[in-house]
Amino acid sequence: MLVQLKIIGFLLVVLALLHAAFARYFNWRAEFAAVSLINRQMMYVHTFFVAFTVLLIGLLCLTSAPELVGTPLGHRLALGCGVFWLARLAIQFFGYSTQLWRGKRFETAIHVVFSLLWTYLSAVFLWVGLN
């Protein structure tokens, strides 16, 4: 399980860093031009904090995998992370419209890749948290 947590740590750090490109990739400048200042800034701030949280979870896995696996507090933290990523997996299917990806090769591939990633993260964290 230690190796799995290290792999997860690496993947989450990469995912957190990818958030830096969201505004440019999704063309937020043009997309949010008509949105009020508070809504535009909330989007940027919330994206930052999601990325920051993902980064911290990744760093926790990279630096404290033995503690996650071997201590009661580690199990509770892992269980919390497992519930977090399980909720993210549910949102993948129930929070986003299939119109965003169905029939589009690249978007479908991204949907599948992230569905598998959320499943992997959920399974490992729940396994650690419940054992």
C-alpha positions as CSV (number, residue, x, y, z in Angstrom):
1,M,0.0,0.0,0.0
2,L,2.9,2.3,0.6
3,V,3.8,2.2,-3.1
4,Q,0.2,2.9,-4.1
5,L,0.1,6.0,-1.8
6,K,3.4,7.3,-3.3
7,I,2.0,6.9,-6.8
8,I,-1.2,8.7,-5.7
9,G,1.0,11.4,-4.2
10,F,2.8,12.0,-7.4
11,L,-0.4,11.9,-9.5
12,L,-2.1,14.4,-7.1
13,V,0.8,16.8,-7.2
14,V,0.7,16.7,-11.0
15,L,-3.0,17.2,-11.0
16,A,-2.7,20.2,-8.7
17,L,-0.1,21.8,-11.0
18,L,-2.4,21.2,-14.0
19,H,-4.9,23.5,-12.4
20,A,-2.6,26.5,-13.2
21,A,-3.5,26.1,-16.8
22,F,-7.3,25.9,-16.4
23,A,-7.9,29.6,-17.0
24,R,-6.1,29.7,-20.2
25,Y,-7.2,26.3,-21.5
26,F,-10.9,26.9,-20.7
27,N,-10.6,30.5,-22.0
28,W,-12.0,31.9,-18.7
29,R,-11.1,35.5,-19.7
30,A,-13.7,35.5,-22.5
31,E,-16.1,33.0,-20.8
32,F,-16.3,35.1,-17.6
33,A,-16.3,38.5,-19.3
34,A,-20.1,38.9,-18.7
35,V,-20.0,37.5,-15.2
36,S,-19.9,39.8,-12.2
37,L,-16.6,40.5,-10.5
38,I,-17.5,38.5,-7.4
39,N,-18.5,35.4,-9.4
40,R,-15.4,35.6,-11.6
41,Q,-13.1,36.0,-8.6
42,M,-14.9,33.2,-6.7
43,M,-14.2,30.9,-9.6
44,Y,-10.5,31.7,-9.6
45,V,-10.2,31.5,-5.8
46,H,-12.1,28.2,-5.5
47,T,-10.0,26.7,-8.3
48,F,-6.9,27.8,-6.4
49,F,-8.1,26.2,-3.2
50,V,-9.1,23.0,-4.9
51,A,-5.7,22.8,-6.4
52,F,-4.1,23.7,-3.1
53,T,-6.1,20.9,-1.3
54,V,-5.1,18.4,-4.0
55,L,-1.5,19.4,-3.7
56,L,-1.6,19.0,0.1
57,I,-3.2,15.6,-0.1
58,G,-0.5,14.6,-2.7
59,L,2.3,15.9,-0.4
60,L,0.7,14.0,2.5
61,C,0.9,10.8,0.5
62,L,4.5,11.4,-0.6
63,T,5.8,12.3,2.9
64,S,3.6,10.3,5.3
65,A,2.5,7.1,3.6
66,P,3.8,4.9,6.5
67,E,1.8,7.0,9.0
68,L,-1.3,6.8,6.8
69,V,-1.1,3.0,6.7
70,G,0.2,2.4,10.2
71,T,-1.6,4.7,12.6
72,P,-5.2,5.2,13.7
73,L,-5.0,8.9,12.8
74,G,-3.6,7.9,9.4
75,H,-6.5,5.5,8.9
76,R,-9.0,8.3,9.7
77,L,-7.2,10.7,7.3
78,A,-7.2,8.1,4.6
79,L,-10.9,7.3,5.1
80,G,-11.7,11.0,4.8
81,C,-9.7,11.2,1.6
82,G,-11.5,8.1,0.3
83,V,-14.9,9.6,1.0
84,F,-13.7,12.9,-0.7
85,W,-12.6,11.0,-3.9
86,L,-15.6,8.8,-3.9
87,A,-17.8,11.9,-3.9
88,R,-15.7,13.3,-6.7
89,L,-16.3,10.0,-8.6
90,A,-20.0,10.4,-8.1
91,I,-19.9,14.0,-9.4
92,Q,-18.1,12.7,-12.5
93,F,-21.3,10.9,-13.5
94,F,-24.0,12.9,-11.8
95,G,-22.7,16.5,-11.7
96,Y,-21.6,16.8,-15.4
97,S,-23.8,16.4,-18.4
98,T,-23.0,13.6,-20.8
99,Q,-23.3,16.3,-23.5
100,L,-19.9,17.5,-22.5
101,W,-18.1,14.3,-23.6
102,R,-20.4,11.8,-25.4
103,G,-19.6,11.5,-29.1
104,K,-16.4,13.6,-28.7
105,R,-13.2,11.4,-28.8
106,F,-10.9,13.6,-26.7
107,E,-13.5,14.6,-24.1
108,T,-14.7,10.9,-23.8
109,A,-11.1,9.8,-23.3
110,I,-10.6,12.5,-20.6
111,H,-13.9,11.4,-18.9
112,V,-12.8,7.7,-18.9
113,V,-9.3,8.6,-17.6
114,F,-10.5,10.7,-14.8
115,S,-13.3,8.2,-13.9
116,L,-10.6,5.6,-13.6
117,L,-8.4,8.0,-11.6
118,W,-11.2,8.9,-9.1
119,T,-12.0,5.1,-8.8
120,Y,-8.3,4.3,-8.1
121,L,-7.9,7.1,-5.5
122,S,-11.2,6.1,-3.8
123,A,-10.3,2.4,-3.7
124,V,-6.8,2.9,-2.3
125,F,-7.8,5.5,0.3
126,L,-10.8,3.5,1.4
127,W,-8.8,0.4,1.6
128,V,-6.2,2.1,3.8
129,G,-8.9,3.8,5.9
130,L,-10.9,0.7,6.6
131,N,-8.1,-1.7,7.3
